[in-house]
């Protein structure tokens, strides 16, 4: 995405793992592509984090028992991800 207002390159990872690269007007796309490739590992790491917090997949719960079960599973997943288990 080319922007007249952008002053520098910016990589944004959106919910769901979508990546957007904002390029200042006049900057060659090849430069932006090389920059993105140089940050590949960092971008992949952030995609994994964003997918972990993908709230679009939250289930509809009808009662406190379902909500409690969901939260327990979610907490176990987060604890494992962050090394607390």
Kinemage of the C-alpha trace (Angstrom):
@kinemage 1
@onewidth
@group {chain A} dominant
@subgroup {mainchain}
@vectorlist {calphas} color= white
{ca unk a 1} P 0.000 0.000 0.000
{ca unk a 2} L 1.491 3.336 -1.064
{ca unk a 3} L 0.724 6.331 1.133
{ca unk a 4} L 1.315 10.030 0.498
{ca unk a 5} L 1.302 10.640 4.279
{ca unk a 6} L 3.721 7.846 5.234
{ca unk a 7} L 7.232 8.974 6.157
{ca unk a 8} L 8.778 5.515 6.588
{ca unk a 9} L 8.140 1.861 5.814
{ca unk a 10} L 5.770 0.148 8.179
{ca unk a 11} L 4.795 -3.502 8.530
{ca unk a 12} L 1.471 -4.163 10.236
{ca unk a 13} L 0.135 -7.583 11.216
{ca unk a 14} L -3.649 -7.504 11.511
{ca unk a 15} L -6.012 -9.852 13.277
{ca unk a 16} L -6.234 -13.115 11.385
{ca unk a 17} L -2.584 -12.902 10.306
{ca unk a 18} L -2.984 -10.420 7.450
{ca unk a 19} L 0.196 -8.457 6.727
{ca unk a 20} L 0.189 -4.897 5.373
{ca unk a 21} L 3.275 -2.991 4.254
{ca unk a 22} L 2.873 0.793 4.072
{ca unk a 23} L 5.276 2.412 1.636
{ca unk a 24} L 5.988 6.142 1.423
{ca unk a 25} L 5.115 7.675 -1.942
{ca unk a 26} L 8.123 7.632 -4.238
{ca unk a 27} L 9.868 4.688 -2.563
{ca unk a 28} L 10.574 1.793 -4.936
{ca unk a 29} L 8.449 -1.289 -4.260
{ca unk a 30} L 11.581 -3.422 -4.627
{ca unk a 31} L 13.087 -1.664 -1.574
{ca unk a 32} L 9.933 -2.415 0.438
{ca unk a 33} L 9.933 -6.035 -0.731
{ca unk a 34} L 13.575 -6.469 0.324
{ca unk a 35} L 12.792 -4.866 3.698
{ca unk a 36} L 9.865 -7.228 4.260
{ca unk a 37} L 11.984 -10.260 3.354
{ca unk a 38} L 14.685 -9.107 5.786
{ca unk a 39} L 12.048 -9.033 8.562
{ca unk a 40} L 10.468 -12.367 7.607
{ca unk a 41} L 11.154 -14.171 10.914
{ca unk a 42} L 9.839 -11.252 12.959
{ca unk a 43} L 6.675 -11.070 10.841
{ca unk a 44} L 6.068 -14.822 11.165
{ca unk a 45} L 6.488 -14.578 14.938
{ca unk a 46} L 3.912 -11.783 15.112
{ca unk a 47} L 1.496 -13.672 12.854
{ca unk a 48} L 1.594 -16.562 15.339
{ca unk a 49} L 0.925 -14.164 18.230
{ca unk a 50} L -1.964 -12.469 16.449
{ca unk a 51} L -3.553 -15.798 15.557
{ca unk a 52} L -3.313 -16.793 19.216
{ca unk a 53} L -5.498 -13.806 20.072
{ca unk a 54} L -7.947 -14.238 17.193
{ca unk a 55} L -11.169 -13.217 18.912
{ca unk a 56} L -13.242 -13.849 15.811
{ca unk a 57} L -13.275 -17.544 16.761
{ca unk a 58} L -14.849 -17.063 20.188
{ca unk a 59} L -17.778 -19.440 20.582
{ca unk a 60} L -21.268 -18.448 21.609
{ca unk a 61} L -21.811 -19.602 25.184
{ca unk a 62} L -25.246 -20.234 26.601
{ca unk a 63} L -24.370 -20.640 30.253
{ca unk a 64} L -21.660 -20.224 32.860
{ca unk a 65} L -20.566 -23.865 32.609
{ca unk a 66} L -19.752 -23.502 28.890
{ca unk a 67} L -18.029 -20.178 29.516
{ca unk a 68} L -15.960 -21.687 32.318
{ca unk a 69} L -14.901 -24.653 30.166
{ca unk a 70} L -13.905 -22.340 27.319
{ca unk a 71} L -11.908 -20.060 29.622
{ca unk a 72} L -10.066 -22.980 31.207
{ca unk a 73} L -8.999 -24.271 27.784
{ca unk a 74} L -7.997 -20.772 26.699
{ca unk a 75} L -5.972 -20.209 29.865
{ca unk a 76} L -4.175 -23.551 29.432
{ca unk a 77} L -3.318 -22.636 25.821
{ca unk a 78} L -1.955 -19.230 26.827
{ca unk a 79} L -0.006 -20.688 29.773
{ca unk a 80} L 1.630 -23.229 27.465
{ca unk a 81} L 2.425 -20.562 24.857
{ca unk a 82} L 4.059 -18.248 27.387
{ca unk a 83} L 5.902 -21.045 29.204
{ca unk a 84} L 3.947 -21.190 32.465
{ca unk a 85} L 3.269 -24.912 32.300
